[in-house]
């Protein structure tokens, strides 16, 4: 699959009113949308090809036990960044999904790199194109996302934001989520079918 070569003028920032205020619907809606990180060294961007929903009341979600200092951004209302550190090595980027005061979000699991690919490769230690942002930890590393971006409004002017794409989204599949020990049977993972940038085993990419 060829990468989409785009100019900044072709990106339209997503408005909050564009976003479904429902976690599962948002997880599907975000497939094919663009994540943009405008850094001091230039723009990094990628097309979202895989997500996982963590809806209200989900015992596998970060908001399950209520609001805490570390998950406060999940309760800001739809369209904000919730960034957290896990496994002692990786940052994860989520998009908040419910009304203010209700904690839930969508984990971004994989991107198809668009802009700043050379810089992404340096951030990822020279990884190949297909592996630059295939998996949530790799995605954040390639996009230079860390806790400094936690809580940012992804629908407002700022360094990290969401955009539309003119490219038509392919067929969207769904499956169980990956790497969980709780609520493992819920089909809350969404992905663009047969896209080579999607993570996970082949049986969960088709």
TIGU-179085 format. One record per residue (C-alpha): residue number from 1; x, y, z; residue in three letters. Coordinates in steps of 0.05 Angstrom, whole numbers, plus 5000, padded with zeros to 4 digits. Example, Ala and Ser with C-alpha at 12.3 -4.5 7.8 and 13.67 -1.06 7.14 Angstrom:
   kedren      X      Y      Z   tinu
        1   5246   4910   5156    ALA
        2   5273   4979   5143    SER
//
This chain:
   kedren      X      Y      Z   tinu
        1   5000   5000   5000    UNK
        2   5028   5068   4981    UNK
        3   5035   5123   5032    UNK
        4   4990   5184   5023    UNK
        5   5034   5244   5007    UNK
        6   4999   5306   5032    UNK
        7   5011   5379   5044    UNK
        8   4988   5414   5108    UNK
        9   4934   5450   5070    UNK
       10   4899   5384   5056    UNK
       11   4888   5370   5130    UNK
       12   4825   5395   5162    UNK
       13   4824   5394   5238    UNK
       14   4768   5352   5266    UNK
       15   4715   5391   5302    UNK
       16   4688   5365   5368    UNK
       17   4620   5362   5336    UNK
       18   4649   5312   5286    UNK
       19   4664   5262   5341    UNK
       20   4612   5211   5363    UNK
       21   4602   5218   5438    UNK
       22   4604   5143   5448    UNK
       23   4667   5104   5459    UNK
       24   4654   5045   5413    UNK
       25   4628   5089   5357    UNK
       26   4688   5135   5364    UNK
       27   4736   5076   5360    UNK
       28   4707   5058   5292    UNK
       29   4701   5130   5269    UNK
       30   4774   5145   5280    UNK
       31   4797   5092   5230    UNK
       32   4824   5130   5170    UNK
       33   4832   5196   5208    UNK
       34   4899   5231   5217    UNK
       35   4941   5245   5279    UNK
       36   4986   5306   5272    UNK
       37   5042   5326   5319    UNK
       38   5074   5393   5302    UNK
       39   5141   5394   5337    UNK
       40   5197   5445   5338    UNK
       41   5234   5403   5287    UNK
       42   5175   5395   5240    UNK
       43   5110   5358   5229    UNK
       44   5098   5284   5244    UNK
       45   5033   5254   5220    UNK
       46   5001   5186   5210    UNK
       47   4936   5156   5188    UNK
       48   4899   5116   5242    UNK
       49   4890   5044   5220    UNK
       50   4876   5009   5287    UNK
       51   4840   5027   5352    UNK
       52   4813   4995   5415    UNK
       53   4752   5020   5454    UNK
       54   4752   5023   5530    UNK
       55   4680   5043   5545    UNK
       56   4647   5065   5609    UNK
       57   4648   5010   5662    UNK
       58   4701   4968   5627    UNK
       59   4744   4935   5680    UNK
       60   4803   4936   5632    UNK
       61   4799   5012   5625    UNK
       62   4838   5064   5663    UNK
       63   4775   5099   5687    UNK
       64   4744   5037   5719    UNK
       65   4762   5055   5791    UNK
       66   4744   5129   5783    UNK
       67   4782   5193   5773    UNK
       68   4854   5197   5798    UNK
       69   4912   5245   5786    UNK
       70   4940   5198   5733    UNK
       71   4876   5188   5693    UNK
       72   4844   5257   5703    UNK
       73   4850   5273   5628    UNK
       74   4802   5215   5613    UNK
       75   4746   5256   5645    UNK
       76   4756   5321   5606    UNK
       77   4702   5307   5553    UNK
       78   4709   5281   5482    UNK
       79   4769   5295   5438    UNK
       80   4825   5303   5489    UNK
       81   4891   5266   5494    UNK
       82   4900   5216   5550    UNK
       83   4973   5195   5552    UNK
       84   5000   5145   5602    UNK
       85   5064   5106   5614    UNK
       86   5062   5031   5619    UNK
       87   5106   4969   5621    UNK
       88   5162   5013   5647    UNK
       89   5180   5033   5576    UNK
       90   5122   5057   5533    UNK
       91   5074   5115   5527    UNK
       92   5004   5103   5502    UNK
       93   4959   5153   5467    UNK
       94   4884   5152   5477    UNK
       95   4828   5197   5453    UNK
       96   4775   5213   5506    UNK
       97   4706   5193   5484    UNK
       98   4649   5211   5532    UNK
       99   4619   5275   5561    UNK
      100   4658   5314   5613    UNK
      101   4660   5279   5680    UNK
      102   4652   5209   5649    UNK
      103   4717   5171   5640    UNK
      104   4728   5129   5577    UNK
      105   4773   5129   5517    UNK
      106   4799   5099   5453    UNK
      107   4870   5072   5449    UNK
      108   4906   5087   5384    UNK
      109   4941   5021   5366    UNK
      110   4972   5034   5298    UNK
      111   4986   5088   5247    UNK
      112   5005   5088   5174    UNK
      113   5062   5140   5173    UNK
      114   5052   5200   5128    UNK
      115   5098   5258   5145    UNK
      116   5165   5261   5181    UNK
      117   5181   5189   5166    UNK
      118   5257   5199   5170    UNK
      119   5249   5229   5239    UNK
      120   5203   5173   5260    UNK
      121   5256   5123   5239    UNK
      122   5308   5158   5280    UNK
      123   5262   5158   5341    UNK
      124   5250   5084   5330    UNK
      125   5323   5065   5322    UNK
      126   5321   5055   5247    UNK
      127   5259   5010   5246    UNK
      128   5229   4993   5178    UNK
      129   5170   5031   5151    UNK
      130   5118   4978   5167    UNK
      131   5141   4973   5239    UNK
      132   5147   5048   5254    UNK
      133   5079   5056   5287    UNK
      134   5051   4985   5288    UNK
      135   5031   4977   5360    UNK
      136   5012   5030   5412    UNK
      137   5081   5037   5444    UNK
      138   5116   5043   5377    UNK
      139   5063   5093   5354    UNK
      140   5078   5140   5411    UNK
      141   5153   5133   5403    UNK
      142   5150   5147   5329    UNK
      143   5104   5207   5339    UNK
      144   5145   5233   5398    UNK
      145   5087   5230   5446    UNK
      146   5098   5232   5521    UNK
      147   5065   5257   5585    UNK
      148   5076   5330   5565    UNK
      149   5019   5321   5516    UNK
      150   4970   5291   5566    UNK
      151   4905   5329   5569    UNK
      152   4913   5369   5505    UNK
      153   4851   5386   5466    UNK
      154   4858   5348   5400    UNK
      155   4804   5391   5367    UNK
      156   4837   5458   5382    UNK
      157   4898   5495   5359    UNK
      158   4960   5463   5390    UNK
      159   5018   5416   5376    UNK
      160   4977   5351   5376    UNK
      161   4912   5346   5337    UNK
      162   4865   5303   5297    UNK
      163   4848   5314   5223    UNK
      164   4807   5286   5167    UNK
      165   4836   5251   5106    UNK
      166   4812   5256   5034    UNK
      167   4831   5184   5023    UNK
      168   4774   5136   5027    UNK
      169   4776   5089   5086    UNK
      170   4777   5015   5069    UNK
      171   4733   4962   5099    UNK
      172   4734   4964   5175    UNK
      173   4739   4899   5214    UNK
      174   4733   4886   5288    UNK
      175   4759   4834   5336    UNK
      176   4775   4821   5409    UNK
      177   4826   4868   5439    UNK
      178   4899   4848   5444    UNK
      179   4941   4833   5506    UNK
      180   4886   4838   5559    UNK
      181   4871   4794   5619    UNK
      182   4802   4825   5635    UNK
      183   4741   4830   5589    UNK
      184   4781   4793   5537    UNK
      185   4722   4769   5495    UNK
      186   4692   4837   5477    UNK
      187   4700   4856   5404    UNK
      188   4723   4927   5416    UNK
      189   4784   4930   5370    UNK
      190   4774   4962   5301    UNK
      191   4822   4963   5242    UNK
      192   4826   4975   5168    UNK
      193   4824   4906   5137    UNK
      194   4886   4882   5101    UNK
      195   4925   4945   5117    UNK
      196   4998   4924   5127    UNK
      197   5008   4975   5183    UNK
      198   4957   4942   5229    UNK
      199   4988   4905   5289    UNK
      200   4973   4836   5316    UNK
      201   4972   4767   5286    UNK
      202   4947   4758   5214    UNK
      203   4882   4726   5238    UNK
      204   4865   4792   5273    UNK
      205   4881   4835   5213    UNK
      206   4830   4809   5162    UNK
//
